[in-house]
Amino acid sequence: MTKPIYAPPIYDRVALIGLGLIASSMAHAMKQSGLAGEIVGYAKTEDTRRVAVEIGICDRVFGSAAEAVQGADLVVLAVPVGAMAEIAAEIGPHLSQGACVTDVGSVKQAVVDAVAPHIPAGVHFIPGHPIAGTEHSGPRSGFATLFQNRWWLLTPMPDSDPKAVARLRRLCEAMGANVDEMDVPHHDLVLAVTSHTPHLIAYTMVGVAEHMRRVSNSEIIKYSAGGFRDLTRIAASDPTMWRDVFLTNKEAVLDILGRFTEELFMLQRAIRMGDGEQLHAYFTRTRAIRRGIIEAGQDTAAPDFGRAAPAAKPGE
């Protein structure tokens, strides 16, 4: 079915501050359905700015964030959480009255603390988090369908204008996302369970494999089973982004790591004691979580998680 072209667009000018996977995917989705009259952008490096122009995700690209936000009615902060404060301080004096500022960071309290003090009166600040992504990064990694049937969480401020929230929600939904709202502390705790701690565990397990000296790296790669292979996909995510996530959501992550450690000790004891009944009961309960995720449409039961097979090499 052909997607509708919005007339007029939801926002006249959208400024994307940071042009990685999420921002470039937003640009593709907005262009595909005519959701923005103009899309402008800013990236820290000249190479990223050049690529953004080359592949056409932005109508104009600027050398400073302050220039990019001028005249925009929506500003999307798509930079690592650790860079939010500096960017917010730069753009604050240049934001238009009535504009909306949102972000795409996976931690919300740290973003609120970093950005809110720099948002002038008359500008709407509505933090957000699209729960979508891949292990790839950079402007070439984006694609229009990234947000299809994925959740986009909004964490409005106590004084957020309901009309501004509804308008941002409309944009997210038009890009294919399911939108929900929650308060900031709850968001950070939920994401510590569903995203942050699983990433840390993946990094740890891949690190263990890296340091194994009895088995060569070639054997680890050659004989990678599905479980380890999928952990390496997670562990290949943007190191700067994830460094900032763990440093800025450390209380929630440490809480969940403590709970994880307790569960791990319980499983260690069951294995040591040969308690097959406890292990079977535990794995049966955890298997039900996987079925629930598939039933909710957040993944597929297809072989290899529905991923396309690698393209054949010439001559194969």
MONORGI-V230908 format. One record per pair of residues at least 24 apart in sequence whose C-alpha atoms are under 10 Angstrom apart, sorted by the first residue. I is the first residue (numbers start at 1). J is the second residue. If there is no record, write none. Layout:
# MONORGI-V230908
I_J ; I_J
This chain:
# MONORGI-V230908
2_33 ; 3_32 ; 3_33 ; 3_34 ; 3_174 ; 3_175 ; 4_32 ; 4_33 ; 4_34 ; 4_35 ; 4_174 ; 5_30 ; 5_31 ; 5_32 ; 5_33 ; 5_34 ; 5_35 ; 5_174 ; 6_30 ; 6_33 ; 6_34 ; 6_35 ; 6_36 ; 6_37 ; 6_174 ; 7_33 ; 7_34 ; 7_35 ; 7_36 ; 7_37 ; 8_34 ; 8_35 ; 8_36 ; 8_37 ; 9_33 ; 9_34 ; 9_35 ; 9_36 ; 9_37 ; 9_38 ; 9_171 ; 10_34 ; 10_35 ; 10_36 ; 10_37 ; 10_73 ; 10_74 ; 10_167 ; 10_168 ; 10_170 ; 10_171 ; 10_174 ; 11_35 ; 11_36 ; 11_37 ; 11_38 ; 11_39 ; 11_72 ; 11_73 ; 11_74 ; 11_99 ; 11_100 ; 11_167 ; 11_168 ; 11_171 ; 12_36 ; 12_37 ; 12_38 ; 12_39 ; 12_71 ; 12_72 ; 12_73 ; 12_74 ; 13_37 ; 13_38 ; 13_39 ; 13_40 ; 13_69 ; 13_70 ; 13_71 ; 13_72 ; 13_73 ; 13_74 ; 13_75 ; 13_99 ; 14_38 ; 14_39 ; 14_40 ; 14_41 ; 14_58 ; 14_68 ; 14_69 ; 14_71 ; 14_72 ; 14_73 ; 14_74 ; 14_75 ; 14_76 ; 14_99 ; 14_100 ; 14_101 ; 15_39 ; 15_40 ; 15_41 ; 15_42 ; 15_58 ; 15_60 ; 15_61 ; 15_62 ; 15_65 ; 15_67 ; 15_68 ; 15_69 ; 15_70 ; 15_71 ; 15_72 ; 15_73 ; 15_74 ; 15_75 ; 15_76 ; 15_77 ; 15_101 ; 16_40 ; 16_41 ; 16_42 ; 16_43 ; 16_58 ; 16_61 ; 16_65 ; 16_68 ; 16_69 ; 16_72 ; 16_74 ; 16_75 ; 16_76 ; 16_77 ; 16_78 ; 16_79 ; 16_103 ; 17_41 ; 17_42 ; 17_43 ; 17_44 ; 17_61 ; 17_62 ; 17_64 ; 17_65 ; 17_66 ; 17_68 ; 17_69 ; 17_75 ; 17_76 ; 17_77 ; 17_78 ; 17_79 ; 17_87 ; 17_91 ; 17_103 ; 18_42 ; 18_43 ; 18_44 ; 18_45 ; 18_48 ; 18_49 ; 18_65 ; 18_76 ; 18_77 ; 18_78 ; 18_79 ; 18_80 ; 18_138 ; 18_139 ; 19_43 ; 19_44 ; 19_48 ; 19_49 ; 19_51 ; 19_52 ; 19_57 ; 19_58 ; 19_61 ; 19_77 ; 19_78 ; 19_79 ; 19_137 ; 19_138 ; 19_139 ; 19_140 ; 19_141 ; 19_142 ; 20_48 ; 20_52 ; 20_78 ; 20_79 ; 20_136 ; 20_137 ; 20_138 ; 20_139 ; 20_140 ; 20_141 ; 20_142 ; 21_78 ; 21_132 ; 21_133 ; 21_134 ; 21_135 ; 21_136 ; 21_137 ; 21_138 ; 21_139 ; 21_140 ; 21_141 ; 21_142 ; 21_143 ; 21_146 ; 22_78 ; 22_79 ; 22_104 ; 22_105 ; 22_130 ; 22_132 ; 22_133 ; 22_134 ; 22_137 ; 22_138 ; 22_139 ; 22_141 ; 22_142 ; 22_143 ; 22_144 ; 22_146 ; 22_147 ; 23_57 ; 23_76 ; 23_77 ; 23_78 ; 23_79 ; 23_103 ; 23_104 ; 23_138 ; 23_139 ; 23_141 ; 23_142 ; 23_143 ; 24_52 ; 24_55 ; 24_56 ; 24_57 ; 24_58 ; 24_78 ; 24_137 ; 24_138 ; 24_139 ; 24_140 ; 24_141 ; 24_142 ; 24_143 ; 24_144 ; 25_57 ; 25_133 ; 25_139 ; 25_140 ; 25_141 ; 25_142 ; 25_143 ; 25_144 ; 25_145 ; 25_146 ; 25_147 ; 25_175 ; 26_57 ; 26_76 ; 26_142 ; 26_143 ; 26_144 ; 26_145 ; 26_146 ; 26_147 ; 26_171 ; 26_172 ; 26_175 ; 27_56 ; 27_57 ; 27_58 ; 27_59 ; 27_139 ; 27_142 ; 27_143 ; 27_144 ; 27_175 ; 28_56 ; 28_57 ; 28_58 ; 28_142 ; 28_143 ; 28_144 ; 28_145 ; 28_146 ; 28_175 ; 29_57 ; 29_142 ; 29_143 ; 29_144 ; 29_145 ; 29_146 ; 29_147 ; 29_148 ; 29_172 ; 29_174 ; 29_175 ; 29_176 ; 30_57 ; 30_144 ; 30_171 ; 30_172 ; 30_174 ; 30_175 ; 31_56 ; 31_57 ; 31_58 ; 31_144 ; 31_175 ; 32_144 ; 32_145 ; 32_175 ; 33_144 ; 33_174 ; 33_175 ; 34_174 ; 35_170 ; 35_171 ; 35_172 ; 35_174 ; 35_175 ; 36_73 ; 36_74 ; 36_171 ; 38_72 ; 39_68 ; 39_72 ; 39_74 ; 40_67 ; 40_68 ; 40_69 ; 40_70 ; 40_72 ; 40_75 ; 41_65 ; 41_67 ; 41_68 ; 41_69 ; 41_75 ; 41_76 ; 42_66 ; 42_67 ; 42_68 ; 42_69 ; 42_78 ; 43_68 ; 43_78 ; 43_79 ; 43_139 ; 44_79 ; 48_138 ; 48_139 ; 48_140 ; 49_139 ; 50_139 ; 51_138 ; 51_139 ; 51_140 ; 52_138 ; 52_139 ; 52_140 ; 53_139 ; 55_139 ; 55_140 ; 57_139 ; 57_140 ; 57_142 ; 64_90 ; 64_91 ; 65_90 ; 65_91 ; 65_94 ; 66_90 ; 66_91 ; 66_92 ; 66_93 ; 66_94 ; 66_95 ; 67_91 ; 67_94 ; 67_95 ; 68_94 ; 68_95 ; 69_93 ; 69_94 ; 69_95 ; 69_96 ; 69_99 ; 69_101 ; 70_94 ; 70_95 ; 70_96 ; 70_99 ; 71_95 ; 71_96 ; 71_97 ; 71_99 ; 72_96 ; 72_97 ; 72_98 ; 72_99 ; 72_100 ; 72_101 ; 73_97 ; 73_98 ; 73_99 ; 73_100 ; 73_101 ; 73_123 ; 73_124 ; 74_98 ; 74_99 ; 74_100 ; 74_101 ; 74_102 ; 74_123 ; 74_124 ; 74_168 ; 75_99 ; 75_100 ; 75_101 ; 75_102 ; 75_103 ; 75_125 ; 76_100 ; 76_101 ; 76_102 ; 76_103 ; 76_104 ; 76_127 ; 76_128 ; 77_101 ; 77_102 ; 77_103 ; 77_104 ; 77_105 ; 77_111 ; 77_115 ; 77_127 ; 77_128 ; 78_102 ; 78_103 ; 78_104 ; 78_105 ; 79_103 ; 79_104 ; 79_105 ; 79_240 ; 79_241 ; 80_104 ; 80_105 ; 80_106 ; 80_111 ; 80_238 ; 80_240 ; 80_241 ; 80_242 ; 80_243 ; 80_244 ; 80_245 ; 81_105 ; 81_106 ; 81_107 ; 81_108 ; 81_110 ; 81_111 ; 81_114 ; 81_240 ; 81_241 ; 81_242 ; 81_243 ; 81_244 ; 81_245 ; 81_247 ; 81_248 ; 82_110 ; 82_111 ; 82_114 ; 82_240 ; 82_241 ; 82_243 ; 82_244 ; 82_245 ; 82_247 ; 82_248 ; 83_111 ; 83_114 ; 83_241 ; 83_244 ; 84_110 ; 84_111 ; 84_112 ; 84_113 ; 84_114 ; 84_115 ; 85_110 ; 85_111 ; 85_112 ; 85_113 ; 85_114 ; 85_115 ; 85_116 ; 85_117 ; 85_118 ; 86_114 ; 86_115 ; 86_118 ; 87_114 ; 87_115 ; 87_118 ; 88_114 ; 88_115 ; 88_116 ; 88_117 ; 88_118 ; 88_119 ; 89_114 ; 89_115 ; 89_116 ; 89_117 ; 89_118 ; 89_119 ; 90_118 ; 91_118 ; 91_119 ; 92_116 ; 92_117 ; 92_118 ; 92_119 ; 92_120 ; 92_123 ; 93_118 ; 93_119 ; 93_120 ; 94_120 ; 95_119 ; 95_120 ; 95_122 ; 95_123 ; 96_120 ; 96_122 ; 96_123 ; 97_121 ; 97_122 ; 97_123 ; 97_124 ; 98_122 ; 98_123 ; 98_124 ; 98_164 ; 99_123 ; 99_124 ; 99_125 ; 99_164 ; 100_124 ; 100_125 ; 100_126 ; 100_127 ; 100_164 ; 100_165 ; 100_167 ; 100_168 ; 101_125 ; 101_126 ; 101_127 ; 101_128 ; 101_168 ; 102_126 ; 102_127 ; 102_128 ; 102_129 ; 102_154 ; 102_155 ; 102_156 ; 102_168 ; 103_127 ; 103_128 ; 103_129 ; 103_130 ; 103_154 ; 104_128 ; 104_129 ; 104_130 ; 104_131 ; 104_152 ; 104_153 ; 104_154 ; 105_129 ; 105_130 ; 105_131 ; 105_241 ; 105_244 ; 105_245 ; 106_130 ; 106_131 ; 106_153 ; 106_187 ; 106_188 ; 106_191 ; 106_192 ; 106_195 ; 106_196 ; 106_241 ; 106_242 ; 106_244 ; 106_245 ; 106_249 ; 107_184 ; 107_185 ; 107_187 ; 107_188 ; 107_189 ; 107_191 ; 107_192 ; 107_196 ; 107_244 ; 107_245 ; 107_246 ; 107_248 ; 107_249 ; 108_154 ; 108_155 ; 108_183 ; 108_184 ; 108_185 ; 108_186 ; 108_187 ; 108_188 ; 108_191 ; 108_245 ; 108_248 ; 108_249 ; 109_155 ; 109_183 ; 109_184 ; 109_185 ; 109_186 ; 109_187 ; 109_188 ; 109_248 ; 109_249 ; 110_184 ; 110_188 ; 110_244 ; 110_245 ; 110_247 ; 110_248 ; 110_249 ; 111_184 ; 111_248 ; 112_155 ; 112_157 ; 112_184 ; 116_157 ; 123_160 ; 123_161 ; 123_164 ; 124_156 ; 124_157 ; 124_159 ; 124_160 ; 124_161 ; 124_164 ; 124_165 ; 125_155 ; 125_156 ; 125_157 ; 125_159 ; 125_160 ; 125_161 ; 125_164 ; 125_165 ; 126_154 ; 126_155 ; 126_156 ; 126_157 ; 126_158 ; 126_159 ; 126_160 ; 126_161 ; 126_164 ; 126_165 ; 126_168 ; 127_153 ; 127_154 ; 127_155 ; 127_156 ; 127_157 ; 127_165 ; 127_184 ; 128_152 ; 128_153 ; 128_154 ; 128_155 ; 128_156 ; 128_168 ; 128_169 ; 128_172 ; 128_179 ; 128_180 ; 128_181 ; 128_184 ; 129_153 ; 129_154 ; 129_155 ; 129_179 ; 129_187 ; 130_154 ; 130_172 ; 130_177 ; 130_178 ; 130_179 ; 131_177 ; 131_178 ; 131_191 ; 131_195 ; 132_177 ; 133_237 ; 134_233 ; 134_234 ; 134_236 ; 134_237 ; 134_238 ; 135_232 ; 135_233 ; 135_234 ; 135_235 ; 135_236 ; 135_237 ; 135_238 ; 136_233 ; 136_236 ; 136_237 ; 136_238 ; 137_236 ; 137_237 ; 137_238 ; 138_238 ; 144_175 ; 144_176 ; 145_175 ; 145_176 ; 145_177 ; 146_175 ; 146_176 ; 146_177 ; 147_172 ; 147_173 ; 147_174 ; 147_175 ; 147_176 ; 147_177 ; 147_178 ; 148_172 ; 148_173 ; 148_174 ; 148_175 ; 148_176 ; 148_177 ; 148_178 ; 148_298 ; 149_173 ; 149_175 ; 149_176 ; 149_177 ; 149_178 ; 149_179 ; 149_296 ; 149_297 ; 149_298 ; 149_299 ; 150_176 ; 150_177 ; 150_178 ; 150_179 ; 150_297 ; 150_298 ; 150_299 ; 151_176 ; 151_177 ; 151_178 ; 151_179 ; 151_180 ; 151_298 ; 152_176 ; 152_177 ; 152_178 ; 152_179 ; 152_180 ; 152_181 ; 153_177 ; 153_178 ; 153_179 ; 153_180 ; 153_181 ; 153_182 ; 153_183 ; 153_187 ; 154_179 ; 154_180 ; 154_181 ; 154_182 ; 154_183 ; 154_184 ; 154_187 ; 155_180 ; 155_181 ; 155_182 ; 155_183 ; 155_184 ; 155_185 ; 155_186 ; 155_187 ; 156_181 ; 156_182 ; 156_183 ; 156_184 ; 157_183 ; 157_184 ; 158_183 ; 185_249 ; 185_252 ; 186_252 ; 188_248 ; 188_249 ; 188_250 ; 188_251 ; 188_252 ; 188_253 ; 189_249 ; 189_251 ; 189_252 ; 189_253 ; 189_255 ; 189_256 ; 190_252 ; 190_253 ; 190_256 ; 191_249 ; 191_252 ; 191_253 ; 192_245 ; 192_246 ; 192_249 ; 192_250 ; 192_251 ; 192_252 ; 192_253 ; 192_254 ; 192_255 ; 192_256 ; 192_257 ; 193_252 ; 193_253 ; 193_255 ; 193_256 ; 193_257 ; 193_260 ; 195_253 ; 196_242 ; 196_245 ; 196_246 ; 196_249 ; 196_250 ; 196_252 ; 196_253 ; 196_256 ; 196_257 ; 197_246 ; 197_252 ; 197_253 ; 197_254 ; 197_255 ; 197_256 ; 197_257 ; 197_260 ; 198_231 ; 198_234 ; 198_235 ; 198_253 ; 198_256 ; 198_257 ; 199_231 ; 199_232 ; 199_233 ; 199_234 ; 199_235 ; 199_236 ; 199_237 ; 199_242 ; 199_246 ; 200_234 ; 200_235 ; 200_242 ; 200_243 ; 200_246 ; 200_253 ; 200_257 ; 201_231 ; 201_234 ; 201_235 ; 201_257 ; 201_260 ; 202_228 ; 202_230 ; 202_231 ; 202_232 ; 202_233 ; 202_234 ; 202_235 ; 202_236 ; 203_231 ; 203_232 ; 203_233 ; 203_234 ; 203_235 ; 203_236 ; 203_237 ; 204_231 ; 204_235 ; 205_231 ; 205_232 ; 205_235 ; 206_231 ; 206_232 ; 206_233 ; 206_234 ; 206_235 ; 206_236 ; 207_232 ; 207_235 ; 226_304 ; 230_304
